[in-house]
Structure formats: structure tokens, C-alpha cells
């Protein structure tokens, strides 16, 4: 995304009963990532995928995937990056992180 980079979450899917053929003629969005950063991202993703994407061992690799996201987000303002708590919960699904945030923000 040109403003938020990879720091956005899609929370819904909307399905339309439409042809959609005009999408094939639209120009793709311009990638705001610098070309040299895009090459680094590509190499890191390839390395991670060669190791296999294993849902059982996601906790083993999540920091490396976060590094890819941070590289991709290097072109956007840090104000749009997720907080440490958001990152931790997103990648670990640790409910203790949520509980701590609720306690901190309701005290």
C-alpha cells in the first residue's frame, strides 16, 4: 500500500456478482519500495520458502517473516507500523499479550 505499506489488516471479504474483466486492463499500483530493497525482500522470502512454510513451527520463523515485513515497510512512515504488542500478538496469537494490553488500557 502506498501509505501504509504492509502495515494494514484486512478484516473482511466482500464478494460482488460482477464480470470483473476490466481489472485485467488496469495498471498495477506502483511499488513504493526501492528496487534494491525489493531484491533483498525477494531473496529473504525465497530463503524462508525453501525452508518450508510449516504451520506447526510458525513460532520458529515468525521473526524472520517480520523482518521481511519491516523491510517492505521501510518506505512508509513509522507512525503506520504496528506496535510491539500488535506485532507480538499477530505472529504468536498469545492471548496473554491481549490480556496485558486490556489491563494496561483499562487501569
C-alpha positions as CSV (number, residue, x, y, z in Angstrom):
1,X,0.0,0.0,0.0
2,X,1.5,3.4,-0.9
3,X,0.7,5.0,2.5
4,X,0.6,2.1,5.0
5,X,2.9,-0.4,3.2
6,X,2.4,-3.9,4.7
7,X,1.1,-2.4,8.0
8,X,-2.6,-2.9,7.4
9,X,-5.0,-5.7,8.2
10,X,-7.9,-6.8,6.0
11,X,-10.7,-7.9,8.3
12,X,-13.4,-8.8,5.7
13,X,-14.0,-10.2,2.3
14,X,-16.6,-8.6,0.0
15,X,-17.9,-10.6,-3.0
16,X,-19.6,-9.0,-5.9
17,X,-21.6,-10.6,-8.6
18,X,-19.9,-8.8,-11.4
19,X,-17.9,-9.6,-14.5
20,X,-14.6,-8.1,-13.3
21,X,-13.0,-8.3,-16.8
22,X,-12.0,-4.6,-16.7
23,X,-9.5,-5.4,-13.9
24,X,-7.2,-7.1,-16.5
25,X,-6.7,-3.8,-18.3
26,X,-5.9,-1.7,-15.2
27,X,-2.4,-0.8,-14.5
28,X,-1.0,-2.3,-11.3
29,X,-0.2,0.0,-8.4
30,X,3.3,1.4,-8.3
31,X,5.5,-0.4,-5.8
32,X,6.8,2.3,-3.3
33,X,9.7,0.0,-2.2
34,X,13.1,0.9,-3.5
35,X,14.3,-1.6,-6.2
36,X,17.4,-2.6,-4.1
37,X,15.1,-3.3,-1.1
38,X,12.7,-5.3,-3.3
39,X,15.6,-7.5,-4.3
40,X,16.6,-8.1,-0.6
41,X,13.0,-8.9,0.2
42,X,12.7,-11.3,-2.7
43,X,15.9,-13.1,-1.6
44,X,14.7,-13.4,2.1
45,X,11.3,-14.7,1.1
46,X,12.9,-17.3,-1.2
47,X,15.2,-18.4,1.6
48,X,12.2,-18.7,4.0
49,X,10.1,-20.6,1.5
50,X,12.9,-23.1,0.7
51,X,12.9,-23.9,4.4
52,X,9.2,-24.8,4.0
53,X,6.2,-22.9,5.5
54,X,5.2,-25.1,8.4
55,X,2.2,-24.0,10.5
56,X,3.4,-26.4,13.3
57,X,6.7,-24.5,13.6
58,X,5.5,-21.0,12.8
59,X,6.9,-19.8,16.1
60,X,10.4,-20.7,14.8
61,X,10.3,-18.4,11.8
62,X,7.9,-15.5,12.7
63,X,10.7,-13.1,13.4
64,X,12.2,-13.7,10.0
65,X,8.8,-13.1,8.4
66,X,8.6,-9.9,10.5
67,X,11.9,-8.8,9.1
68,X,10.6,-9.1,5.6
69,X,7.5,-7.1,6.6
70,X,9.7,-4.4,8.1
71,X,11.9,-4.2,5.0
72,X,8.7,-3.9,2.9
73,X,7.5,-1.2,5.2
74,X,10.7,0.8,5.2
75,X,9.2,3.1,2.6
76,X,6.3,4.3,4.8
77,X,6.2,6.5,7.9
78,X,6.9,4.6,11.1
79,X,3.7,6.1,12.5
80,X,1.8,3.5,10.4
81,X,3.8,0.5,11.7
82,X,2.1,-1.9,14.2
83,X,3.0,-1.5,17.9
84,X,5.2,-4.1,19.5
85,X,2.2,-5.6,21.2
86,X,0.3,-5.8,17.9
87,X,3.2,-7.5,16.2
88,X,3.7,-10.0,19.0
89,X,0.0,-10.9,19.0
90,X,-0.2,-11.1,15.2
91,X,2.6,-13.5,14.9
92,X,2.2,-15.6,18.1
93,X,-1.5,-15.4,18.8
94,X,-0.5,-15.3,22.5
95,X,-3.7,-14.3,24.4
96,X,-1.6,-13.1,27.3
97,X,-0.5,-10.3,25.1
98,X,-4.1,-9.2,24.6
99,X,-4.9,-9.5,28.3
100,X,-1.9,-7.4,29.2
101,X,-3.0,-4.7,26.7
102,X,-6.5,-4.7,28.1
103,X,-5.2,-4.4,31.7
104,X,-2.8,-1.5,30.7
105,X,-5.5,0.4,28.9
106,X,-8.3,0.0,31.4
107,X,-6.4,0.9,34.5
